[in-house]
Amino acid sequence: MNRPRWIMLVVAAAAASWYTFGHHLVQSKAKPPALAAAKVYDPVPNEAPLHGMAVQITHVYDVVNRTKKLLSEVADLGADTVMLSAARYQAHAASPAIVNDPQRMPTDEQWRAIIGAAHALHLRVLLMPIVLLSDPKGTEWRGEIKPPNWDVWWQSYDDYILHMARIAEANHVEVMTVGSELVSTEKYTDRWEKLIRQVRKVYRGKLSYSANWDHYRNIEFWKDLDYVGMTTYYQLSDDPNPTLGKLLDAWKPIQEEILSWQKTVRKPIIFTEVGWCSQEGASVEAWNYYHKQQATAAGREEQRRLYAAFMQTWRDCPQVGGVIWWEWTDSDGGDDDYNYTPRGKPAEKELRRWFRERRDWARRNIRPTSRKTENHSDAPPLSLQGRGTG
């Protein structure tokens, strides 16, 4: 996400505090709560667009049990897909390479258990490995990476993504991104094309890249991928609490621009991060989760309207191969929460209804193809079709 620099300073400080101390706070010896009985829906046709929730994995304490609980809740919402996101780290933007932190990244065995649990719940899996800065300097973020030696950095990044690709292949992951919001690297088209070729040698599923919402046009390696991935943190109003009508009007030119450009790349779109905090003014600065840190009824209603406006704008749009809502967490949510999660808020009701409608639509409109694959999809229409051949 692209943020003003003063906000990034606050965010960086908060993130550093969390990664230094915060994850230890949850390491209670109490038994994890028993999984609530959740509804498990029938699987949608593999050809259907991906309609799901994002779940971040930020540390590995009891990671399998904690993530299974979240997956069960995501399935109960009615989602047919979960996007699992985890990170390797470099200290700051000018660090020479990316390193794995075993306290934050699951092992291969833990990934096997987590992905297997998702598939058992009839959830398709989108795996999104990302890069985070553990000790950013000032307002740095991953879009500004500038290592002293790009060859060294790319070697560490290639090793990371190829390792994740092998995990994805071993566990029949349906879709994987090869990167997320690495704006400063996107000019190295040859490097990206080489990495994508290497990934395809070890992973047979579909590939995407998650572009920042304001930088998807600048990427020249879309032709080598199966999906165009992009976030959706647009400014949709100038003032808090806009009406639904104003939000719909704000989406019209944005949608026209995206779809006009999409014709040039002829790849289905996955919106990899669709979400707004339940804060007043979320429509003004969707990316800024520090905009107004107050939980109010007006903020929850603004979040609900933002969900509804997106749903109405992009309903039944054939160019869209997936929508992933950001995000589902293990926080309590509800009236005291002002973050992105829709849990226990009016937006959750919108989401459940939308997931139900999407499932009904897929059942009526998607005819499964005949094939012998396990969890990989081979020949769907626009949603899961193609292997980067244009």
C-alpha positions as CSV (number, residue, x, y, z in Angstrom):
1,M,0.0,0.0,0.0
2,N,1.2,3.5,-0.8
3,R,1.1,5.7,2.2
4,P,2.1,9.3,3.1
5,R,5.5,9.3,4.8
6,W,4.4,10.6,8.2
7,I,1.9,7.7,8.5
8,M,4.6,5.3,7.5
9,L,6.8,6.4,10.4
10,V,4.0,5.6,12.8
11,V,3.3,2.3,11.2
12,A,6.9,1.3,11.1
13,A,7.3,2.0,14.8
14,A,4.2,0.1,15.6
15,A,5.2,-2.9,13.5
16,A,8.7,-3.0,15.0
17,S,7.2,-3.1,18.5
18,W,4.9,-5.9,17.5
19,Y,7.6,-8.0,15.9
20,T,9.9,-7.4,18.8
21,F,7.5,-8.0,21.7
22,G,3.9,-8.5,20.5
23,H,4.0,-12.1,19.3
24,H,5.4,-13.2,22.7
25,L,2.2,-11.9,24.4
26,V,0.1,-14.6,22.9
27,Q,2.3,-17.5,24.0
28,S,0.0,-18.5,26.8
29,K,0.1,-22.1,28.1
30,A,-3.6,-22.3,28.1
31,K,-5.2,-24.9,25.9
32,P,-6.4,-23.5,22.5
33,P,-10.1,-23.1,22.3
34,A,-12.0,-26.0,20.9
35,L,-13.1,-25.6,17.3
36,A,-16.7,-24.5,17.0
37,A,-18.9,-26.6,14.7
38,A,-18.7,-24.7,11.4
39,K,-20.7,-25.2,8.3
40,V,-18.7,-26.9,5.5
41,Y,-20.2,-26.0,2.1
42,D,-20.0,-28.2,-0.9
43,P,-17.0,-27.3,-3.1
44,V,-17.7,-24.9,-6.0
45,P,-16.5,-25.9,-9.5
46,N,-12.8,-25.4,-9.7
47,E,-13.5,-23.2,-12.7
48,A,-15.4,-20.7,-10.6
49,P,-13.8,-17.4,-9.7
50,L,-12.1,-17.3,-6.4
51,H,-14.2,-15.7,-3.6
52,G,-12.3,-15.7,-0.4
53,M,-10.7,-14.2,2.7
54,A,-7.1,-13.4,3.6
55,V,-5.5,-15.0,6.6
56,Q,-2.0,-13.7,7.6
57,I,0.5,-16.0,9.4
58,T,2.8,-13.8,11.5
59,H,4.3,-16.2,14.0
60,V,4.5,-20.0,14.5
61,Y,3.4,-20.4,18.1
62,D,0.7,-23.1,17.9
63,V,0.3,-22.0,14.3
64,V,-1.5,-25.1,13.0
65,N,-4.2,-25.1,15.6
66,R,-4.7,-21.3,15.5
67,T,-4.9,-21.3,11.7
68,K,-7.2,-24.3,11.6
69,K,-9.6,-22.4,13.8
70,L,-9.5,-19.4,11.4
71,L,-10.0,-21.6,8.4
72,S,-13.0,-23.2,9.9
73,E,-14.5,-19.7,10.5
74,V,-13.7,-18.7,6.9
75,A,-15.4,-21.7,5.6
76,D,-18.4,-21.0,7.8
77,L,-18.7,-17.5,6.3
78,G,-19.3,-19.2,2.9
79,A,-16.0,-18.4,1.3
80,D,-14.7,-20.9,-1.3
81,T,-11.1,-19.7,-1.1
82,V,-8.6,-18.7,1.5
83,M,-5.5,-16.6,0.8
84,L,-2.7,-17.6,3.1
85,S,0.0,-14.9,3.5
86,A,3.4,-15.3,5.3
87,A,6.7,-13.4,5.1
88,R,10.4,-13.6,5.0
89,Y,12.2,-10.5,6.2
90,Q,15.0,-8.1,5.5
91,A,15.9,-5.5,8.1
92,H,15.4,-2.4,6.1
93,A,15.2,-1.3,2.5
94,A,18.9,-1.3,1.9
95,S,19.6,-4.7,3.5
96,P,21.5,-7.0,1.2
97,A,19.2,-10.0,1.2
98,I,16.0,-11.7,2.5
99,V,16.3,-14.2,5.4
100,N,13.9,-16.7,6.9
101,D,12.8,-16.2,10.5
102,P,11.7,-19.6,11.8
103,Q,9.7,-17.9,14.5
104,R,7.5,-16.3,11.9
105,M,7.4,-18.7,8.9
106,P,5.8,-22.2,9.2
107,T,7.9,-25.2,8.5
108,D,7.1,-27.4,5.5
109,E,5.3,-29.8,7.8
110,Q,3.2,-27.0,9.3
111,W,2.3,-25.8,5.8
112,R,1.2,-29.3,4.9
113,A,-1.1,-29.4,7.9
114,I,-2.5,-25.9,7.3
115,I,-3.1,-26.3,3.5
116,G,-4.6,-29.8,4.1
117,A,-7.0,-28.4,6.6
118,A,-8.1,-25.7,4.1
119,H,-8.7,-28.3,1.4
120,A,-10.6,-30.5,3.8
121,L,-13.0,-27.6,4.3
122,H,-13.4,-27.3,0.5
123,L,-11.5,-24.1,0.5
124,R,-9.2,-23.5,-2.5
125,V,-5.9,-22.0,-1.5
126,L,-4.1,-18.9,-2.8
127,L,-0.6,-18.8,-1.3
128,M,0.9,-15.3,-1.1
129,P,4.5,-15.1,0.1
130,I,5.6,-11.5,0.9
131,V,8.6,-9.6,2.0
132,L,8.5,-7.4,5.2
133,L,11.0,-5.1,6.8
134,S,11.7,-6.0,10.4
135,D,13.7,-2.8,11.2
136,P,12.7,-0.1,8.7
137,K,14.5,3.2,8.5
138,G,12.0,6.0,8.9
139,T,9.1,5.5,6.6
140,E,10.5,2.7,4.4
141,W,8.3,-0.1,3.2
142,R,8.8,-3.1,0.9
143,G,7.9,-1.1,-2.2
144,E,11.2,0.9,-1.7
145,I,13.7,-2.0,-1.5
146,K,17.2,-0.8,-2.7
147,P,19.9,-3.4,-1.8
148,P,23.6,-2.6,-2.4
149,N,23.8,-5.5,-4.8
150,W,20.7,-6.5,-6.7
151,D,22.3,-9.8,-7.8
152,V,22.6,-10.9,-4.2
153,W,19.1,-9.7,-3.3
154,W,17.6,-11.5,-6.3
155,Q,19.3,-14.8,-5.4
156,S,17.8,-14.7,-1.9
157,Y,14.4,-13.8,-3.3
158,D,14.6,-16.5,-6.0
159,D,15.4,-19.1,-3.3
160,Y,12.5,-17.9,-1.2
161,I,9.9,-18.0,-3.9
162,L,11.1,-21.4,-5.3
163,H,10.9,-22.9,-1.8
164,M,7.3,-21.6,-1.5
165,A,6.5,-22.9,-5.0
166,R,7.7,-26.4,-4.0
167,I,5.4,-26.2,-0.9
168,A,2.6,-25.1,-3.1
169,E,3.1,-28.0,-5.6
170,A,3.5,-30.6,-2.8
171,N,0.2,-29.6,-1.3
172,H,-1.8,-29.0,-4.5
173,V,-2.2,-25.2,-3.9
174,E,-4.5,-23.8,-6.6
175,V,-2.9,-20.4,-7.1
176,M,0.3,-18.8,-5.9
177,T,1.7,-15.2,-6.2
178,V,5.3,-14.7,-7.1
179,G,5.4,-11.4,-5.2
180,S,3.5,-8.6,-3.6
181,E,3.9,-4.8,-3.9
182,L,7.6,-4.9,-4.7
183,V,7.4,-1.7,-6.6
184,S,11.1,-0.9,-6.9
185,T,11.8,-4.4,-8.3
186,E,9.2,-4.3,-11.0
187,K,11.5,-2.6,-13.5
188,Y,13.7,-5.7,-13.6
189,T,11.5,-7.5,-16.1
190,D,14.1,-10.0,-17.1
191,R,14.6,-11.1,-13.5
192,W,10.9,-11.6,-13.0
193,E,10.5,-13.5,-16.3
194,K,13.4,-15.8,-15.3
195,L,11.9,-16.4,-11.8
196,I,8.5,-17.2,-13.3
197,R,10.0,-19.7,-15.7
198,Q,11.9,-21.4,-12.7
199,V,8.7,-21.5,-10.7
200,R,6.8,-23.2,-13.5
201,K,9.3,-26.0,-13.5
202,V,8.4,-27.0,-10.0
203,Y,4.8,-25.8,-9.6
204,R,1.9,-26.7,-11.9
205,G,-0.8,-24.4,-10.5
206,K,-1.8,-20.9,-11.5
207,L,0.5,-17.9,-10.9
208,S,-0.1,-14.2,-10.2
209,Y,1.6,-11.2,-8.8
210,S,-0.1,-8.7,-6.4
211,A,0.5,-5.2,-7.6
212,N,0.0,-2.0,-5.6
213,W,-3.3,-0.4,-6.5
214,D,-1.6,2.5,-8.2
215,H,1.2,0.6,-10.0
216,Y,-0.3,-2.2,-12.0
217,R,0.1,-0.5,-15.3
218,N,3.9,-0.3,-15.0
219,I,4.5,-4.1,-14.9
220,E,5.7,-5.8,-18.1
221,F,5.7,-9.4,-17.0
222,W,1.9,-9.8,-16.8
223,K,2.1,-11.8,-20.0
224,D,4.0,-14.6,-18.2
225,L,1.4,-15.0,-15.5
226,D,-2.2,-16.4,-15.3
227,Y,-3.8,-13.6,-13.3
228,V,-3.3,-9.9,-12.9
229,G,-3.3,-9.4,-9.1
230,M,-4.0,-5.9,-7.6
231,T,-5.0,-4.3,-4.3
232,T,-7.9,-1.9,-4.1
233,Y,-7.0,0.9,-1.7
234,Y,-8.5,3.8,-3.8
235,Q,-9.7,7.1,-2.4
236,L,-13.5,6.9,-2.8
237,S,-14.6,10.1,-1.1
238,D,-13.3,13.3,0.3
239,D,-15.2,13.2,3.5
240,P,-16.1,10.4,6.0
241,N,-19.5,8.6,5.9
242,P,-20.3,9.0,2.2
243,T,-23.6,7.6,1.0
244,L,-23.8,4.3,-0.9
245,G,-24.7,6.3,-4.1
246,K,-21.6,8.4,-3.8
247,L,-19.4,5.4,-3.4
248,L,-20.9,3.7,-6.4
249,D,-20.3,6.9,-8.4
250,A,-16.7,7.0,-7.2
251,W,-16.1,3.4,-8.4
252,K,-17.4,4.0,-12.0
253,P,-14.3,5.8,-13.4
254,I,-12.0,3.4,-11.5
255,Q,-13.7,0.4,-12.9
256,E,-13.7,1.8,-16.4
257,E,-9.9,2.5,-16.2
258,I,-9.1,-1.0,-14.9
259,L,-11.3,-2.8,-17.4
260,S,-10.0,-0.7,-20.3
261,W,-6.4,-1.6,-19.3
262,Q,-7.3,-5.2,-18.7
263,K,-8.2,-5.6,-22.4
264,T,-4.5,-4.9,-23.2
265,V,-3.2,-7.8,-21.1
266,R,-6.1,-10.2,-21.6
267,K,-5.7,-11.8,-18.2
268,P,-8.3,-12.2,-15.5
269,I,-8.0,-10.0,-12.5
270,I,-7.7,-11.1,-8.9
271,F,-8.3,-8.4,-6.4
272,T,-5.9,-9.6,-3.8
273,E,-6.8,-7.2,-1.0
274,V,-10.3,-5.8,-0.8
275,G,-11.0,-4.2,2.6
276,W,-11.6,-1.2,4.7
277,C,-11.2,-0.5,8.4
278,S,-14.3,0.1,10.4
279,Q,-13.2,3.7,11.0
280,E,-14.8,6.9,9.9
281,G,-12.9,8.1,6.9
282,A,-11.9,4.7,5.6
283,S,-13.4,5.7,2.3
284,V,-10.9,8.6,2.2
285,E,-7.7,6.7,3.0
286,A,-8.4,3.0,2.6
287,W,-4.8,2.1,3.1
288,N,-4.4,4.1,6.3
289,Y,-5.3,2.0,9.3
290,Y,-4.2,4.8,11.6
291,H,-6.6,7.3,10.0
292,K,-9.0,7.5,13.0
293,Q,-8.3,4.9,15.7
294,Q,-11.8,5.0,17.2
295,A,-14.5,2.3,17.1
296,T,-17.8,4.0,16.4
297,A,-21.1,3.0,15.0
298,A,-20.6,5.4,12.1
299,G,-17.2,3.7,11.3
300,R,-18.8,0.3,11.2
301,E,-21.5,1.6,8.9
302,E,-19.0,3.2,6.6
303,Q,-17.2,-0.1,6.4
304,R,-20.4,-1.9,5.5
305,R,-21.2,0.6,2.8
306,L,-17.8,0.2,1.3
307,Y,-18.2,-3.5,1.2
308,A,-21.7,-3.1,-0.4
309,A,-20.4,-0.6,-3.0
310,F,-17.6,-2.9,-4.1
311,M,-19.9,-5.9,-4.3
312,Q,-22.4,-4.0,-6.5
313,T,-19.7,-2.5,-8.7
314,W,-18.0,-5.7,-9.6
315,R,-20.9,-8.1,-9.5
316,D,-20.8,-10.7,-12.3
317,C,-18.0,-8.9,-14.1
318,P,-16.5,-11.6,-16.3
319,Q,-13.0,-10.0,-16.3
320,V,-12.7,-10.7,-12.6
321,G,-11.2,-14.1,-11.7
322,G,-11.1,-13.6,-8.0
323,V,-11.9,-11.3,-5.0
324,I,-10.0,-11.8,-1.7
325,W,-11.3,-9.8,1.3
326,W,-8.8,-8.3,3.7
327,E,-8.8,-9.8,6.3
328,W,-9.9,-12.5,8.8
329,T,-8.0,-12.5,12.1
330,D,-8.3,-14.1,15.6
331,S,-9.2,-10.7,17.2
332,D,-12.6,-10.5,18.8
333,G,-13.8,-7.9,16.2
334,G,-17.2,-6.4,17.0
335,D,-18.1,-3.0,18.4
336,D,-14.7,-2.4,20.1
337,D,-12.6,-3.1,17.0
338,Y,-11.7,-0.5,14.3
339,N,-9.4,-2.6,12.2
340,Y,-9.9,-4.3,8.8
341,T,-11.6,-7.5,10.1
342,P,-15.4,-7.6,9.4
343,R,-15.9,-10.1,12.3
344,G,-18.9,-9.2,14.4
345,K,-19.7,-6.0,12.4
346,P,-22.4,-5.1,9.9
347,A,-19.8,-5.8,7.1
348,E,-19.8,-9.5,8.1
349,K,-23.5,-9.8,7.3
350,E,-22.9,-8.2,3.9
351,L,-20.0,-10.7,3.3
352,R,-22.0,-13.8,4.3
353,R,-24.8,-12.7,1.9
354,W,-22.3,-12.1,-0.9
355,F,-20.5,-15.4,-0.5
356,R,-23.9,-17.1,-0.6
357,E,-24.8,-15.3,-3.8
358,R,-21.5,-16.1,-5.4
359,R,-21.9,-19.8,-4.6
360,D,-25.4,-19.8,-6.1
361,W,-24.1,-18.0,-9.2
362,A,-21.3,-20.5,-9.6
363,R,-23.7,-23.4,-9.3
364,R,-26.0,-22.0,-11.9
365,N,-23.4,-20.7,-14.4
366,I,-20.2,-22.7,-14.2
367,R,-20.1,-26.1,-15.8
368,P,-17.2,-28.2,-14.6
369,T,-14.8,-29.6,-17.2
370,S,-13.8,-33.2,-17.4
371,R,-10.3,-33.8,-16.2
372,K,-8.1,-36.1,-14.1
373,T,-6.3,-33.7,-11.9
374,E,-6.5,-33.6,-8.1
375,N,-6.7,-30.0,-6.9
376,H,-5.0,-28.2,-9.8
377,S,-7.3,-26.6,-12.4
378,D,-6.5,-27.2,-16.0
379,A,-9.0,-25.6,-18.4
380,P,-11.5,-23.2,-16.8
381,P,-12.9,-20.2,-18.6
382,L,-11.7,-16.8,-17.7
383,S,-11.3,-17.4,-14.0
384,L,-8.7,-20.2,-13.9
385,Q,-7.8,-20.5,-17.5
386,G,-4.4,-20.1,-19.2
387,R,-0.8,-20.5,-18.1
388,G,0.8,-17.2,-18.9
389,T,0.6,-17.7,-22.7
390,G,-1.4,-14.5,-23.4
